[in-house]
Amino acid sequence: MDPGLKYISIDVEACANGRGHNDRTPCWVAAVDVNGQVLLNEVICVPNIYNPLTALTGLSREQILAGKHFDEVRASLIRLLCPHTTVLVGCHPQSDIDWMKLQLGTHFAASIDLAEILKVWNPRYENYLYFSLSKMAFGLLGKQIQDAAHVTAQDALSSLGS
């Protein structure tokens, strides 16, 4: 790792704000640094929540409705980032980047997609196999995550090997 860079992992969970497959919106964001320090761990209020997707988010409808406004949480996240030195690390981080409306060069310098780095070619089916964050954490770190209620900060920590 380059000591001049600031490595941060973010993880965003989304609840349903409609009945369609893509009707999802951020409801929880966590950010951690390479030392395992949780820098941000905020629930985002979704006033038009359709379903909290508790099995995926780990949050109840009441917890989401009691969260902070998206713009407030996004501003807190942006204060942690530097457009010249922050590298966002995660498993498919682009979706988290998109959900939090972050821009390369404006809010962060680069991103590292662990799923792309650790993909494996399958010669039988002539395609790549991609592993989930929980499989990568178990295979590389011997660490089991997401064994009970989902915890966003735990996912972010696992992306950085903590």
N, C-alpha and C positions, 0 to 999 in steps of 0.2 A: 504494500500500500504506500502511496505517495504521502509523506508526512505533511505536505503543503495543502493537501485536500481534506475536506470535511465530509466523511462518509456518514450518511443518515439513511435509515430505512423508514419508510412510511407504509402504513397499512390502512386501508379504508374499507369499511363494511358498508353495505347498502341494504336498505329496506325497500319494500315495494310501495310505490306511490300510484299504482294502477294495476289493472288486470293483465296487461300484456307482458310478454316475456322480457322485454327491455324496459319496462316501466319500473326503474329502480333509481334511487337517489341516495347520496351519502348520508349515513346516520351516525358514524363513529370513525374517528381518525386517531391514529397514534403515530408518534415519531420517536425513534430512539437513535442514539449515537453508537459509534463503534465500541465504546466502553461499556455499553449496556445500560446507560442512563436513559430513563424515559424522559424525553423532552416535552412531549405533548401527549395527552390522553383525554380526548374530549368527545362527548356525545353531542350530536348535532340534531336539533329539533327539526322534525319534518311534520308541519301542520296538516298536510294532506295525506298522511300515512294511510295506506290501504291495508298493509300487512307488515308487521315488524320482522317477519322471517326469522323468528327467534332461534330456530335450530342453526341458522347460518350466522346470524349477527350476535347471538348471546344476549340480546336486549329485548325487553318487554315494550309494549306500546307506551306505557306510562314513563319508562326511562327515556324513550326517544322524545316524547312530547315535553319532557322536562329539560331537554338538552339546550345548548346555546344556539344562537342564530348562525347559519352557515357562514355568512360574511365575517362574523367575529372569529370563528374557529379558523377560517382560511387566513385571516390577517395574522393570527397567532402563529400559524404554520409558516407563513411567508417570512415572519420576523426571525425564524430559526435558520433560514436559508440564505445563501450568498450566490449570486449569479456567476461568480468567477471561481469559486472553490468547492461548492457543494456537489457531491455525487450521490444521487439517490440509488439505493440498492434494494432489490426485491425480486420476488417471483412474479413475473409479468407486471412490472411497475407502471407501465404505460396507462393501464386502466385507473390506477390510483392517481397518477399525474393528471389524467383527464378529468376525473371526478372532482379533484380539488382545483381545477382550472389553473394549473401551473404551466409555465412556458419555459422551454429550454432557452438559456441565455438571458432570460429575464429574472427567473427565480432560482435556477440551478444550472450548473455547468455541464453535467453529463448524467447518464443513468446506466446502471448495470442490471441486465436481466439475467438472473440466476438460471431461469428455465432454459434460456437460449445457450448459456455457457455449458450447462450440464446435460443437454439433450444427447440422446444416443441413437445412432443409425441402426435401423432394423433391416438387415439385408433380405429377410424373408418377405416382408411386405413393402420393401423399398420406400420407407418413410422414417421420419424421426419419432422417437418416443420422448415425450415430455413428462416430467415428474412433478407432482404437487409439492408444495412447500413442506407438508408434513412428511412426505416420503424422503425428500432431500434432507430434512433435519434428522430423521431417524437413520438414514443410510450414511450420512457424512459425520454427524455429531453424536449418534447413538441416543438421540433425544426424542422422546415422544411428546408431541404437542397436540392440542385439540382433542384430548382424551375425554374431556367433560364439556362444560360450557365454553363457548368460543371467547377468546380474549385477544383483542386486536393488538395490544402491546406485545403479547407473547409471540405473535406472528412476526412482527417487526423485529423483535430481538433475535428470533431464529434466522432471519435473513442475514444478519450480521454475525452469526455464529455464537451468539451469547446464550 
